[in-house]
């Protein structure tokens, strides 16, 4: 008797009873937490699949925009998980999630500094757009204030307030992206590539900032080890030269300056241990 794989039998059964479309929709929704993993699975919720577009609800418009920029990464993972192309696009929208802060907890009046920033943001818009833009911006500022009161801190990469440290979950997720990792490696050797985004046409602006952040952290680790090696060797000239090279690369990325325009006058910007070693005779 001929044998059939269970997926083939299931597919025939679903087709016979016209349930295959519903099964695919349910499967895409069910595997979404596995696709994003970790903390993002708590902050997002796949709600329905329509016209091969999976709609995902998030806490606020800031997160919807931020995740939308990274949708190609999530889509690739989802298609790999499903082993098909039943989903061709992802759309993020604001929804009601359990983790979303109640609106009544958001403080009323904005601080004067935020009010001034808000007015600057909307002043250049057409009059008919200013009211809606002002309401949206005010909601974002109030949400940020609520997060600050909960002890959340700005992500050093994207600036979004997050309870996770040192960087937010979205930027942390991007660090594992192979294209971001490749860009990180290039920046640790050629920091001047950062001056032109066309050097990384395959990365979004946010992804490139994550690559820069990751390159800085890797260079800091290398400088820490080299500083110890220089001191332990009594000031070995070759090790010191390597440390200076890493320090100049770090400064070029940190200050966003061409490599040739950084020098000893910038050593005060370096991590304290590294600056001390380079400024001493060690």
N, C-alpha and C positions, 0 to 999 in steps of 0.2 A: 504493500500500500504506500502510495506517495505521501511524503511528509511535508508539512508546510511550517514555515516559521510563524510563531505566535502573532507577530505584527501583521503578517499577510492575512491570517484568519480574522484578526480583529478588524483590519481595514475592509475586508469583504463584508463582514457583519454590519459594520457601521454604515457602509455604502448602501446595503440592502434596505436598511431601515431609515435611510436619509439622516443619519446622525453624525456623519463624519465632520461636517462643518462645525457643529456644536462641540464635538470632542476636541478639535483643533483649537477652538477659541478657549475652552476650559484649560487645555494643556498649557497654552501660552501664558495664561494668568497664573496657573499653579507653579510654573517653574521660574517665574520672575524673581522671587526671593533668592533662589539659588544663583541667578544670574548676577545680581548686584551684591549679594552676600553681606554679612556683618551688619553694621549699623544702618547702612542704606536700606536694608530690607525692612527696618522699623520705620524709616522716614518716608517710604514710598509705598504705593499700593496699586497694582495693576487692576483695572476695573472692567474693561471690556475690549474686545477686538472687533473692529469694523473696517471693511474694505482693506484688509491686510495691514491696518494701522492699529497698534496696541496703545491704548490710552492709559496713562499712569497718573495717579493723583499724588500730590506732594503738599507740604505744609504751607508754602507761601510762594509768591511770584518770583522772589529772588532765587529760591531753590529751583523753581520750574525753569527759569532762564538758564541757570548755571548747568543743570543736568541736560537741558536741551542741547547745549553746545557740545556735550560729550555723547550724544545719542548714537553716533556711528560706532563707538566702542561698545556700548551696551547692546546695540543691534547685532553686531558680529557675534557676541557671546550668546545671545538668545538664539540666533539661527543655528549656531553650533550645538546648543543644548537640544533644540528641537529636531536637528538633522534634516531640516527642510526650509523652504522660503515662504512658509505660511504667513510670516510677519515681514513686511517690507519697510515699515516705518514706525517710529516711536513718537508719541506726543505727550508732553507733560503739562498738567493743568493743576490749579489749586483745588484741593478737595478737603474734606473733613476727616482728618486722621486723629486717632486717640492721643497722639503725642503733641498735637498742635496746641499752643497756649490759648486759654480762653480769652476772648476779646476784652472782657471786663478787667483782666489783669494788666492790660496795656495802659500805661499812664496817659492822662488826658493832654494837658498843654505840653508842647515841645519846648525845650530850652531855647533861649534867644539865638544861640549860635546855630542850632538846627533850623530854626525859622528862617534865618538869613540865608543859609545854604539852600533851603527849599525854594525861596523866592528867586534866588539866582538861577536855579535849575529851570524854573518855568518861565522866567522873564523873556526868553528868546523865542517862545512858542507863539503860535497864532492865538488870539484871544479865545476863540471857541474851544481850543484844546487845553487851555491853562487850568480850568477847574478840575477836569478829570486827571490831568497830570499831577496837580497839587495834591489831590486825594490819594493817588497811588504813592507818591513820594512820602507823604505824611505817614501812611501806613507802614512803609518800609522803615522810616526813622523810628516810629513807635515800637515796631517789632525789634529793632536793634536795641532800643533802650530796655525793653523787657529782657532780652537775652543778657545784656550787661548786668542787670540786677540779679540774674540767676548765676552770675559768675562766669558767663561765657566770654571768651576773648577773641579778638580778630585773628583770622587765619593770616599768617605772615605772607602767604602767597597771593590769595585772592581778596583778602580783607573781609570776607564773610564771617560774622560772629558764630562761633561754634563751641560746644561743650567739650569737644575732643581737642587734645593738645598733642604735639605742637601745631599741627595743621588740620584743616577740616577733612571730613571723610571723602569728599569728592576729589580734593587735591591728592590725598593719600592714595586713593584708588588710581589716579593718573600716574603716580610714580611707578606703578607696576606695568604700565603700558610699554610694549617693546619699542615703539617709535619714540616715546619720551626718554626711555633709557638710552637709546642710540644718540639722541640729541644731547643728553647729559654727558655722555662720554666725549662727544665732539667739543662741547663747551669747556670741559676740563683741560683740553689741549689747545683749543683755538677760541678764546673768549671773544675775539673780535667778530666772530660769526653772529653774535647777538645783535650787532648794529643793524643788520638787515634781515627782516623777517622772511624775505624771499629765500634765504639760505635754508629755511625749514618749511617748505610749502605744504607739507603734509601735516603740520601741527596748527591747532588753533592758538590764539593769543594766550588763553589760559594754560594750555598744555606747554607752551614755550616757557611761561613763567614757572611752571612746575619743574621743567628741566633745569632752568637757571637755579632755582632753590636747591634742587637735588645736587647739582654740580658744586654749589657753594658748600653744602654739608660734606660732600666727599673730599673736597679740598681742605676743609677744616680738619677732618680726620687725618689726612696725609700730613698737614702742617704740624699737628700735635705730635705725631710720631717722629717727624723729622726734627722738631725742636728738641725732643728728648735725646735723639741720636746725636745732634750737634753738641749739646751740653755734655753728654756722656763721653764723647770722643775728644773733649777738650777743644772743640772748635774746628773740627776737620773741614778743610776748605771745600772739598767736593760736596759734602753733606750740606754745608752752608749754602752753596750755590743752588743745590736742589731746593732748599727751603725758600730761598729768595725767588726762584722761579715759580714755585707754588703760590707764594705770597703775592707776587705781582699778578698772577692769573686770577687769584681770589679778589684782589682789589679792582681789577678791570671789570669783573662781573658784579661785584658789590656796588661800585660807584658808577657802573654803566659808562665807563670810559675806555677809549682805545688802549691797548696794552702798552704802546709806546709813550702814553701820556701819564702813566703812573710811575711813581718812584718813591724814594725815601721820605719825601715830604708827606706822603700819605700813610706812613707806617702807623701813625696814631689811630687809624681806622681799623687796624688789624686786631684779631683777638689778642688779649693782653699778654698771654704767654709768648706768642709768636713775636709780637712787637718787642718784648723785653730781650728775647734771644737775638733778634736781628740788630737791635740798637746797642747791644753789649759787645764785648770782644770775644764772647764765648764761641 
